[in-house]
Amino acid sequence: MLAVGLQGSPRKGGNNSHTLGLFLKRLESKGFQTVTLPIPQLKFAFCIGCGSCEKNGWCIFDDDYALKIAPMLRRAEIIVMASPVYFYGPSGQLKAAMDRGQMLWSRKYRLKLNDPSKKRRRGYILSSAATYGDDLFTAFVLNARYFFDAIDASYVGALTFRGAESKNALAHRKDTESRVYAAADLAVGPLAPPKRRLLFVCRDGAIKSRIAWAMATSSSPPSTWIRHAGTEPEAHLKTRCDTWMERKKTDIRYIPVCELHESLDTFSPNLVVDMDGSLQNNPKITADITWDLPLAPPNNEDEAQSLIRQVEYRVKKLMASL
Ligand SMILES: Cc1cc2nc3c(=O)[nH]c(=O)nc-3n(C[C@H](O)[C@H](O)[C@H](O)COP(=O)(O)O)c2cc1C
């Protein structure tokens, strides 16, 4: 399971870096893989409202948003946004990142694509401000709630700190750690502890295992943690598979191809499905279940549709048996 923190303060090592660090540390102790995205340090354009994503699902800018932020938003089960209050809203940098989420809004609402993780993704807010006004966090919470809806994360809540002006204000408060840990526990909700950790493996890592991941993820409870990997990843096959899945209204375009060793570094599966015999004689891991799906990728549309049906049938049967 992946937890991604969007660090929205340009002040390095300040209050929001501190609280976000504690939040993610708590999630790591529960078995989550964590990633921090320092939004002010990433290079991405403002949304210019060109409408391209509403027609084709793509953003015209091929920058850090497309390469680093969008794939993380798609992969993550927990997304936490941390920001100082700037003139009663979030930082401009974080707001710009939320605006670029319009592409994901378009994929959901215009193209009607389904994100396989939509029922399990959860969103949380951390924020701090120097003063004590009643409505300090209202605008950020509202921005974030609409953004979370666009990226299919259910909004869990916000932990806010008033009177935090200096850079180390929250690091010096005695109750900061316990409050952040309690917030992290709340954010996790039904995602942990995991009841099962399932890994789908195929040779190319781009087609069968990603399709199985999508089908199993959308049909299983949040306490089933699911990953996918390839023994000999072939990233160039990914786009073809994404297009086939979009015809089935399933959105896996930003889900990256994972190498087996990379998956095993951050995930300890207790059920391994070898989909095509590619784990035979593998010194690192033994399959619990082996399927006999073809090793080679489909050659044409008919073969692709037939493969998707075979994967679907097997995944359904497997999930029903667990
Ligand atoms: C440009 C700017 C605007 C700010 N606007 C507000 C504000 O409207 N209300 C407030 O209480 N604090 C405001 N602050 C103070 C910050 O929200 C506060 O110091 C916060 O804890 C900083 O978090 P950080 O250390 O993570 O950057 C502002 C600070 C800056 C630099």
The ligand as a Tripos MOL2 file, in Angstrom:
@<TRIPOS>MOLECULE
LIG
   31    33     1     0     0
SMALL
NO_CHARGES

@<TRIPOS>ATOM
      1 C1          2.5470   34.4730    1.9270 C.3       1 LIG1
      2 C2          2.0700   34.1130    3.3120 C.ar      1 LIG1
      3 C3          0.7270   34.2850    3.6230 C.ar      1 LIG1
      4 C4          0.2560   33.9360    4.8830 C.ar      1 LIG1
      5 N1         -1.0720   34.0930    5.1590 N.ar      1 LIG1
      6 C5         -1.5260   33.7720    6.3770 C.ar      1 LIG1
      7 C6         -2.9110   33.9980    6.7080 C.ar      1 LIG1
      8 O1         -3.7140   34.4380    5.8910 O.2       1 LIG1
      9 N2         -3.3190   33.6840    7.9510 N.ar      1 LIG1
     10 C7         -2.4650   33.1710    8.8930 C.ar      1 LIG1
     11 O2         -2.8970   32.9200   10.0150 O.2       1 LIG1
     12 N3         -1.1620   32.9150    8.5800 N.ar      1 LIG1
     13 C8         -0.6780   33.2240    7.3780 C.ar      1 LIG1
     14 N4          0.6580   32.9970    7.0740 N.ar      1 LIG1
     15 C9          1.5210   32.2940    8.0630 C.3       1 LIG1
     16 C10         1.6940   30.7880    7.7710 C.3       1 LIG1
     17 O3          0.4750   30.1820    7.4410 O.3       1 LIG1
     18 C11         2.2750   30.0490    8.9930 C.3       1 LIG1
     19 O4          3.4690   30.6330    9.4080 O.3       1 LIG1
     20 C12         2.4800   28.5580    8.7210 C.3       1 LIG1
     21 O5          2.5880   27.8470    9.9320 O.3       1 LIG1
     22 C13         3.7150   28.3080    7.8750 C.3       1 LIG1
     23 O6          3.8830   26.9340    7.6420 O.3       1 LIG1
     24 P1          5.2850   26.3230    7.0850 P.3       1 LIG1
     25 O7          6.2810   26.4780    8.1980 O.co2     1 LIG1
     26 O8          5.0080   24.8860    6.7920 O.co2     1 LIG1
     27 O9          5.6280   27.0680    5.8710 O.co2     1 LIG1
     28 C14         1.1590   33.3820    5.8460 C.ar      1 LIG1
     29 C15         2.5000   33.2200    5.5180 C.ar      1 LIG1
     30 C16         2.9800   33.6020    4.2710 C.ar      1 LIG1
     31 C17         4.4460   33.4350    3.9460 C.3       1 LIG1
@<TRIPOS>BOND
     1     1     2 1
     2     2     3 ar
     3     2    30 ar
     4     3     4 ar
     5     4     5 ar
     6     4    28 ar
     7     5     6 ar
     8     6     7 ar
     9     6    13 1
    10     7     8 2
    11     7     9 ar
    12     9    10 ar
    13    10    11 2
    14    10    12 ar
    15    12    13 ar
    16    13    14 ar
    17    14    15 1
    18    14    28 ar
    19    15    16 1
    20    16    17 1
    21    16    18 1
    22    18    19 1
    23    18    20 1
    24    20    21 1
    25    20    22 1
    26    22    23 1
    27    23    24 1
    28    24    25 2
    29    24    26 1
    30    24    27 1
    31    28    29 ar
    32    29    30 ar
    33    30    31 1
@<TRIPOS>SUBSTRUCTURE
     1 LIG1         1 GROUP 0 **** ****
